[in-house]
Amino acid sequence: MNKRHIAYLIALILPLSMFGQSVKSDDCNKIKYGTFYFYPANAQNGFAVIRKKSLQEEINLKTSDTSFWKINWTNACEFNLKFIRKSHPISDEEKDFYNAHVSVVKITKITRGYYVFKGGLDSINSKSAMTDTLWFKAR
């Protein structure tokens, strides 16, 4: 392969490899409101996530248990979630844990069918941080 072919190959592949890697503010506006679906790995159930204004509801699709979270958008593609309440009784220990922490979320990629986020407890870089996917349609 000569240098000219390599240059064409780089000119074609490099932009494609970068597509979807950075999220634009306008893209994140599309996910500030709506219903999304979350299917955690190694879990028997999924969740519907309903996001509107400053409230997020997370509904267990198997049990219908719902948790309510206050959303605080810190920039176009990052937000914090602060626990409000659950629809079923929880222990004082669980309530204390939720009230002592905030979930920090950063949207890292948006496609036509899903978006990818990185989230952590109290910090995007915490030991508990994880990367996962929310889908625009239920499975």
C-alpha atoms as one frame of an Amber mdcrd trajectory, in Angstrom:
protein
   0.000   0.000   0.000   1.504   3.333  -1.013   1.439   6.607   0.907  -1.460
   7.950  -1.153  -3.671   4.955  -0.283  -2.752   5.261   3.386  -3.636   8.974
   3.348  -7.060   8.195   1.824  -7.621   5.440   4.344  -6.773   7.739   7.246
  -8.973  10.487   5.773 -11.933   8.071   5.657 -11.460   6.086   8.870 -10.364
   8.806  11.294 -13.575  10.854  11.021 -15.677   7.680  11.285 -13.824   6.538
  14.383 -14.431   9.905  16.003 -18.163   9.915  15.162 -20.178   9.644  18.365
 -17.162  10.100  20.610 -17.927  13.636  21.724 -21.404  14.684  22.718 -22.746
  18.054  21.665 -24.874  20.164  23.994 -27.758  20.060  21.525 -27.686  16.263
  21.581 -27.945  16.221  25.382 -31.000  18.474  25.248 -32.803  15.559  23.566
 -32.470  13.416  26.684 -33.426  15.942  29.337 -37.051  14.860  28.957 -38.537
  11.513  28.017 -38.776   7.846  28.891 -35.708   5.624  28.711 -35.040   2.000
  29.573 -32.223   0.578  31.664 -31.289  -3.124  31.807 -28.459  -3.629  34.311
 -26.060  -6.478  33.628 -26.650  -9.578  35.758 -30.113  -8.352  36.785 -33.411
 -10.116  36.281 -35.364  -6.911  35.801 -35.184  -3.636  33.940 -36.212  -0.112
  34.738 -38.170   2.607  32.996 -36.599   5.998  33.614 -38.991   8.908  33.197
 -37.263  12.271  33.154 -39.128  15.580  33.228 -38.097  19.040  34.369 -36.272
  18.551  37.668 -37.650  15.088  38.489 -36.584  11.601  37.509 -38.683   8.509
  38.271 -37.118   5.057  38.100 -39.705   2.292  37.856 -38.774  -1.346  38.369
 -40.503  -3.057  35.428 -40.946  -6.301  37.357 -42.233  -5.011  40.718 -43.457
  -1.490  39.819 -41.506  -0.108  42.786 -40.605   3.482  41.980 -37.878   5.781
  43.238 -37.989   9.548  42.805 -34.904  11.713  42.273 -34.309  15.459  42.002
 -32.257  16.350  38.927 -29.738  19.186  38.934 -28.134  19.744  35.522 -24.607
  21.051  36.152 -23.929  21.597  32.433 -25.487  20.532  29.129 -24.447  16.874
  29.440 -23.891  16.320  33.178 -26.289  16.139  36.098 -26.634  15.108  39.719
 -29.427  12.995  41.164 -30.509  13.487  44.779 -32.826  10.948  46.371 -36.344
  12.118  47.256 -38.279   8.974  48.146 -39.366   5.483  47.137 -42.891   4.247
  46.594 -42.415   1.429  49.096 -41.059   1.547  52.647 -37.291   1.369  53.055
 -35.116   0.872  56.099 -33.656   3.816  57.996 -30.195   2.568  57.018 -31.077
   2.624  53.305 -32.688   6.061  53.642 -29.584   7.402  55.454 -27.354   6.038
  52.679 -29.422   7.665  49.923 -29.592  10.967  51.789 -25.836  11.035  52.412
 -24.888  10.747  48.738 -25.600  12.137  45.298 -25.312  10.297  41.986 -23.199
  12.128  39.403 -23.907  11.334  35.748 -22.162  12.334  32.526 -23.605  11.575
  29.085 -20.736  10.327  26.917 -22.413   9.159  23.690 -25.801   9.507  22.019
 -27.013   7.426  19.072 -30.414   6.916  17.444 -31.257   3.980  19.699 -29.544
   4.663  23.021 -27.225   6.836  25.017 -24.183   5.908  27.085 -23.479   7.428
  30.461 -20.811   7.289  33.103 -22.065   7.578  36.655 -20.593   7.510  40.120
 -21.482   8.014  43.732 -20.576  11.589  44.774 -18.090  11.874  41.886 -17.811
  10.792  38.281 -14.373   9.398  39.205 -15.379   7.508  42.349 -14.490   3.864
  42.917 -18.158   3.028  42.331 -18.229   4.730  38.904 -19.616   2.695  36.036
 -20.464   3.090  32.379 -23.759   1.774  31.012 -26.538   2.348  28.503 -30.073
   3.713  28.534 -32.274   2.742  25.597 -34.895   4.878  23.869 -37.240   1.889
  23.384 -38.158  -1.011  25.667 -36.840  -4.483  24.808
